[in-house]
């Protein structure tokens, strides 16, 4: 393989991303609202594609491929569960999220949840808890994206993991720092288009190489018959728990992921926020299905891979000319970067704006938007250190981080969106109880039967209602 052509093709795509960041910086009004929300100016297509590119991350081209390779069609059962959750979420919540954020002028998710309370100290408490959970769990999920990118660069260029992580961080931070969320969303749209091409193209190529549908089914059946089953070796009650668990994770994920929620807040109207859902689902789930099927077919074409999450780059290098290898590499990097950039931005806003409002006001008055840009750099460096300190798989990192924030922030967001009467101590307790319930469930190994988001959500909501009935009955919604 001519690595020079691959490198040049890849560099062209990176240059496009950086160029978009420069343009976004020129359009910026140099305010925090523009840096964090793009002045709420994005239509349904930009919101839908950006949200899709953000949520359907490097996991799609690594973990989804790995699942398809390992368990076959059962990987689609997770996708079905998430689709059910998204149908509920997009029909009930996006309009309300956009409308409430406009009414209370919330620019971050911690601010969104904290604005429910009249007393400044109560707002600060809620915002600080949500910000801390964001930094921890979204930071871990960002490390999963960096780890996915490092795997890709290792396969394509033979780079060691450390250099792969550093190069990834450097490129993403270059346009995040200059253009904020505007650069993130604009690059997301371009990256989504690249990913669509790569995912569909790769599926068509391996389907032809596998001899067509009938031949693929025959060979998979010979390798392992259960690979053709949507439920695998699960019995009926295990299947129900499996679907409920991942559907709860999907709903909790959407209610709790700041990098996703800020895109709904940044929509130019509540109607645009809701209509973005169909764009989001069509893009995201078609990519997930394509990559799961690709992984299953690779079980036939390239058996005995030591790391199934690397099946796509391995197949690409073995079968494609250099220029196509460069394009596929750009697709890999695109879907990872589209998630990591938005996650870095929400972590930086949590660290710089929401942990301590007094510190934020002081630094913002003195340095303006440059303070928030510096926080973005700090978060990027911390995530690099975290990534290099862990050896877990992309799938496990992403699942752990998603479950942690879904079981803690998710119930609090649900209570807020349905307008349920609350109290700052009850809402704080709800998040902490949900967090520790989910972590305990996972540590005990029960998550292999039922995803930890279900017990975390249920116990958290029950805790909230008990506290409101027994302790804060006389308190109003905005205490």
N, C-alpha and C positions, 0 to 999 in steps of 0.2 A: 504493500500500500504506500502511495506517495503521500507522506505525512505533511509535506509542504503545502500541497493543494488543500488538504483537510484543514490545516491551520489557517490558511488564507481565507477559505470559505467561512470558517468559524469567526474569524476576526471581523469580516464584513458585517456579520449579524451583530456582533458586539458593538461595532461602531454605530450601527443603526440605533441600538438601545441608548447608547451614550448621547447620540445626536438628539434623540427625542427628549432626553433629560435636559439638554441645553435649551431646546425650544421651550420646554415647559417652564424653565427658569425665567426665560424672557417674558412669558405671559403672566408670570406671577406678580401679584400686587404687593409682595414683600410683607405680608401680614401673616399672623399665625392661623387665622381662619382659612386663608388660601393654602398655606403649607399643610394644614391638617385635613381640610375638607374641600379644597379647590373652589371655595366660594359657593358650594352647593350648586354646581352648574352642569352636572352630567345627566345625559338622557338615558333611556332604558337600555339601549344597545350597549353603551359604554359601561353602565352599571352591571348589566347581566354578564357580559363577557369578562369584565374585570373581576367580578365576584366569582365567576366560574373558574377563571384562571388562578385565582387566589385559593379557593377551597380545594380544587382538584389539582393538587400540587405535584411535587416530585414523587409523591406516593403513587400517582397514576402510572408513571413509566418505570417505576422500580418495584414497589410493593405489589401493585396490581398484577404486573407481569409475573412476579414471583409467586403470587397466590394461584394464578392460572396455571403456571408450570407445576406447582406442587399439588393442588387439590382440584384442578380442572374447573368444570362448570359450577361447582359449589361456590366459587368466588363470586359468581353472579348473584348469589343469595344475599350477600352483603349489599350489593348495588340495589337490589329490589327493596331491601329494608330501608335504605337511605332515601329511595324515591318516595316511599310512603311518608316518611318524615318530612320531606320537602314539600309534598302536596299539602300537608297540614300547615307547615310554616308559611309558605308563600301566599296562602289564602287568608291567613289570619293576621300576620304581624308586620310586614314591610311598610304598609301605609302608616300604621300607627307609630312605628319607629321613626320614620321621616317627619311625621307631623309633630310628635312630642319633642324631637330634637330641635326643630325650628322654633316651637313655642317657647322652650326654655333656653334656647341658644346654647345647646350642649355641643361641644366640639370633639369630645372623646367619650368613650363608653363609661369610664369611671365618673365623669361629669354627669352623664345621662342618668345613672342610677343615684348619684348623690343629690341631684337637683330635686328629688322628691321631698326634701325636708327644708323647713324654714330656717332652722338654726344653723349658722355657718359651721359650728363645730361638728354637728351631726353630718352635714354634707361632706366635710373633710374626712370624717371617719370612714364613711361608706366609700368615698372616692379612693382613699388610701388603701383600703382592703382590696378593692377591685384592681387597683393599679399594681399592687404587690402580686396578686394572683396572675395578672396579665404578664408581668415581667418574668415570673417563674415558668409558667406553663407555655405561654406563647414563645418564650425564649427557648425552651426545650424543643418545641415544634420547629422553630427556625433552625436549630442545630440539626434536626432531621433532614431539612432541605439542604443544608450545607454538606451533610454526610452523603446525601444522594448525589449531589453534584461531584463530590470527590470521587465517588465510585465510577461515575461516568468518565471523568478526566483520567482516572487511572487506567481504565480499559482502552480509551482512545489514544492516549499519549504516553502511557506508562509513568505518569507523574505519581509520586508518593502522596499519601493521604494529606499530609501537612500542606504541601504546595497546592493541592487541589482546593482545599478549604480556603486558603489565603487568597488565591486568584479569584475564587467565587465571591468572597466578601469584598474584595477590592472593586470589582466591576459593579456589583449591586450598590455599594455605598457611593460610588461615583455619581450615579444619577439620582439616588435617593436624597442625598445631602443637598444637591443643587435644586431639584425640582419638587420635592415633597410628594404629596399624594397625587398631584396632577401628573407628574412624571411617572409615578407608579401605575396609574390607571391607563395613561396613554400607551405605555410600554406593554401593559397587560393585554390590550386589544391586539397589538401587533404580535405579541407572543402567542396569543390564543389562535390567531390565524395560522401561524407556523405549526403549532401543536396539532391543529386539525389536519393539516396536510400530512404531517409525519405519521400520526396515528392511523389514519385511514390507509395511507400508502403502504405502511408496514404490514397491516392486516391483509391487504389484497396480495402483497408479495408472498407472504408465507402461506396464504391459502392456496395460491397457485402452486408454490413449491411443494406443498403437502399433497398435491394431487386432487384437490377439490373436496367438497363437503363429504361425499360418501367415503372416499378413501381416508380422510382424516378421522372420521368417526370409527371406521374399522380399525385403524392403527391404535387409536386411543383405547379402544376396548381391549385390544390385545395387551397393551401396556398395563392398564389398570381399569377395569370396568367402572369402578366408582367415579372415575374422572368425568364420566358422561352424565352423572346424576346431579341434579340441582341441590339435593340435600345431602349427598355423600353417604356417610355411615350414620347420619342422625336419624333417630326415630321420630315419631310425630310430635311428641311433647318437647323433645330437644329442638326440633325445627321451630316450633312456636316460640320457645324461649330465645332461640337464636335470632329470629326476626324481631321480636319485641325488644331484645337487648340492643341490637344495632339500630333499630328505628328510634329508640330512646336516645342513643348516642347521636344519631343524626339530628334529631330535634334539639337536644341539648347543645350540640355543636353549633347549630345556627343561632341559638339564643345566647351563646356565650363567647363566640370568637370575635374579638374586637376588630381584627383586620377585615372581617366580613361585614360586620355591622356598620362600620364607618362608611362603607360604600353605599349602604342604604341611606345613611344620614346625609351623604354627599349628593344624592339624587336631586334633580332640580324641582321635583314635585312628589307628593305622596303617590300619585298615579304612576309616575315613571318608576318609582321604587317597586311597586307591586307588579307592573307589567314586565319588569326586568326578569322576573322569575322564569318565564318560559324560555327566554334566551339562555339563562343560566342552566336550566335543566337539560335543554337540548344539547348544548355544548358539552357540559360536564359529564353527563351519563353516557353519551355516545363515545366519549374518549375512554371512560372507564370500561365499558363493555368491549370496545375494540382492543384495549390493552390486555384485558383478562383472556380474551379469545386468542390473542397473539401468544401469550404465555403458554396456553394449553397446547397450541400447535408446535411451539418450540420444543416441547417435551418429545415430539417425534423427530424434529429436524436436528436438534443439538442435544442429545440425551446426556445425562451424567454431568451436568454443570455443578460445580461446587457451591456457587452462590446463585440461585435462581433469579435474584433481583438484578443480576447483570446480564440476563438473557438477551435483551434488546441490543445493547451495544456489542455484545459478542457476535450475534447474528449479523449485525450491520457490517462489522469489520471483515467478517469472513466472506460476505457475498456481494458487497456493493463497491462501485468505483469511488475514488477519493472524494469527488465533488458531492456525491450523494451522502457519503459518510459525514462530510462537514455539515450538510443540511440537517441530517438526523441529529447530529451533536447539538446543533443550534436549537432543535426542537426539545431535546433533553434539557438544555440549559434554560430555555424559555419557560417551561412549565415550573421548574424549580425556582427560577428567579422571580416569577410573577407572584409566588407565595411569599418567598423570603423577604422581598422588598417591603411588602405591606406589613408583614409581621415586625420587621425592624422598626418601621415608622410608628406602629401602635405601642411597641415597647418603649420607644424613645419618648413618646408623648406621655406615657404613664410615668416614666422616670423623671422627666423634666417638668411636667405640668401638674400631675395628679398626686404624687407621693407627698409633696409639701407645697401647698398653694402660696404660702408666704415666700418661700425660696423662689418659686417660679415668678411671682410678681416682681420681686427684687431683680432677678437676673434678666427678665424680659424687658423691664424698663431700661436697664443699663445696656443690654446688647441686642434687643429686638429679636428678630427671627433667627439670627445667628446662634443664639443660645440653644434653640431647638435643633438646629443643624448640628451643633456640637454634641448634643445628647444622642443624635442618630449615630454619630461616629463612635461614641462611647459604647452604645448598645452593640454595634457591629463588632467591635473588638471583644467584648464580653462573650458574644455568641461564638466567635472563633475559638476562644479559650475553652468554652464548654464543649464544643464539637470535638476538639482534639483530646478532650479528657474522657470521652465515652466511646465504647466499642459496640453498642447495641445496634440492632438492625434498624433500618429506616422505618419499617412497619411498626416495630415495638415502640420506638421513640414517639412516633406520631400518635399511636393509639393511647399510650400512657398520658401524653400531654393533652390530647383531646378529651379524654375521660376526666382528667383532673379539673380542667376549667369548666367542662360541661356540667359536672356534678356540683359545682360551687357557684359560679356566676350564673349558670343557666336558670336555676330556680329563682334567684333574685330578679333576673330579667323577666321571667314569666310572671311573677307577682306584680312587678311594675307595669307590664304591658296590659294585664287584665284589670288594672286599677284597683287591686285589692288593698284594703286598709292595712297599713303597716306602721312600724316604729323602727327607729334606727338601730336599736339593740336587737330587735327581733330579726331584722334583715341581716345584720352582721352575724348573728348566731346561725341563721339559715345557711349562709355561705360557708361558714366554718364547719358546721355539722355535715353539710353535703360533701365538703372536701375530705374530711376524715373518714366518713362512711365509705366513700369511693376508694380511698387509699387502703383502708382496712379490708374491704372486699377483695381488692386486687392482691394484697399481700397474703390473704388466706387462700388464694387460688380459686375463689368462687367465680371469677370472671371467665373461666373456661366454660362455665355453664350458662351464666347470664352476665352480660356486660355491666360493669360497675355503675354506669350512669343511671340505671333503673333504681337500684336501692338508694343511691345518693340523692336522686331527685325526690323519691317518695319520702325518705326520712327527713330531708331538708324541709319539704313542704309541710309535713306533719308537725315538725318542730316549730315552724313559723306559726301555724294555727294554734298550737297549744299555748305558745307564749302570748299571742294576741288575745286569747280567751282568758287565760289565767292571770296574766300579769299586766297587759296593756289594753284592757278592754275599753277604758275610758279615753284613750288617746285617739286623736284624729289621724287621718292618713298622712298629712304633713304636720308632724309633731313639732 
